[in-house]
Amino acid sequence: MEYRGYSIEDIGTFAMKEIKAVGRGSVVLSLRGNYTDFKAAMKAIDFYEDNKPTKEKQEDAKTNRTGRG
């Protein structure tokens, strides 16, 4: 089943589901793992997509890092 640019697939063990990338690439760390059903996987994708960092926030985080010395 495809949902919001991700593929939710059965992994064959205990009816668990896994989120995979559509096409090439990998799934972000926060979406990796097993889900009990499609609804739980879709909820995780929705949460990530609604709260994922924007390019601007990522750039700010890079410039605010302090080095260890």
Phi, psi and omega per residue, in radians:
M1 nan 2.300 3.121
E2 -1.742 2.378 -3.107
Y3 -2.571 2.086 3.074
R4 0.876 0.691 3.088
G5 1.534 0.100 3.105
Y6 -2.140 2.747 3.091
S7 -1.923 2.221 3.089
I8 -1.831 2.054 -3.020
E9 -2.194 2.594 3.000
D10 -1.211 2.436 3.081
I11 -1.838 -0.022 2.997
G12 1.573 -0.200 -3.140
T13 -1.923 2.096 3.085
F14 0.930 0.564 3.095
A15 1.046 0.522 3.128
M16 -1.393 2.701 3.142
K17 -2.045 2.695 3.124
E18 -2.371 2.479 3.112
I19 -1.628 2.257 3.119
K20 -2.225 2.763 3.099
A21 -1.349 2.511 3.038
V22 -1.462 2.233 -3.102
G23 1.429 -2.372 -3.098
R24 -1.699 2.806 3.089
G25 1.906 -3.106 -3.130
S26 -2.206 2.911 -3.132
V27 -1.535 2.524 3.113
V28 -1.073 2.693 -3.063
L29 -1.005 -0.636 -3.080
S30 -1.200 -0.264 3.123
L31 -1.822 -0.064 -3.137
R32 -1.329 2.569 3.132
G33 2.285 -3.040 -3.126
N34 -1.892 2.514 -3.136
Y35 -2.141 2.584 -3.054
T36 -1.304 -0.481 3.122
D37 -2.747 3.036 -3.112
F38 -1.083 -0.655 -3.099
K39 -1.091 -0.727 3.127
A40 -1.157 -0.704 3.109
A41 -1.161 -0.729 3.124
M42 -1.139 -0.661 3.110
K43 -1.115 -0.704 3.108
A44 -1.139 -0.735 3.115
I45 -1.117 -0.779 3.118
D46 -1.032 -0.804 -3.130
F47 -1.072 -0.788 3.141
Y48 -1.120 -0.847 -3.096
E49 -1.112 -0.626 -3.130
D50 -1.330 -0.391 -3.058
N51 -2.103 0.175 -3.079
K52 -1.202 2.554 -3.091
P53 -1.183 2.498 3.098
T54 -1.483 2.911 3.141
K55 -1.047 -0.684 -3.128
E56 -1.113 -0.755 3.118
K57 -1.137 -0.636 3.127
Q58 -1.158 -0.708 3.125
E59 -1.144 -0.711 3.107
D60 -1.089 -0.700 -3.140
A61 -1.137 -0.635 3.123
K62 -1.184 -0.689 -3.089
T63 -1.351 -0.381 -3.116
N64 -1.570 -0.009 -3.134
R65 -1.222 2.497 3.062
T66 -1.903 2.488 -3.132
G67 -1.518 2.628 3.063
R68 -1.568 2.426 -3.013
G69 -2.113 nan nan
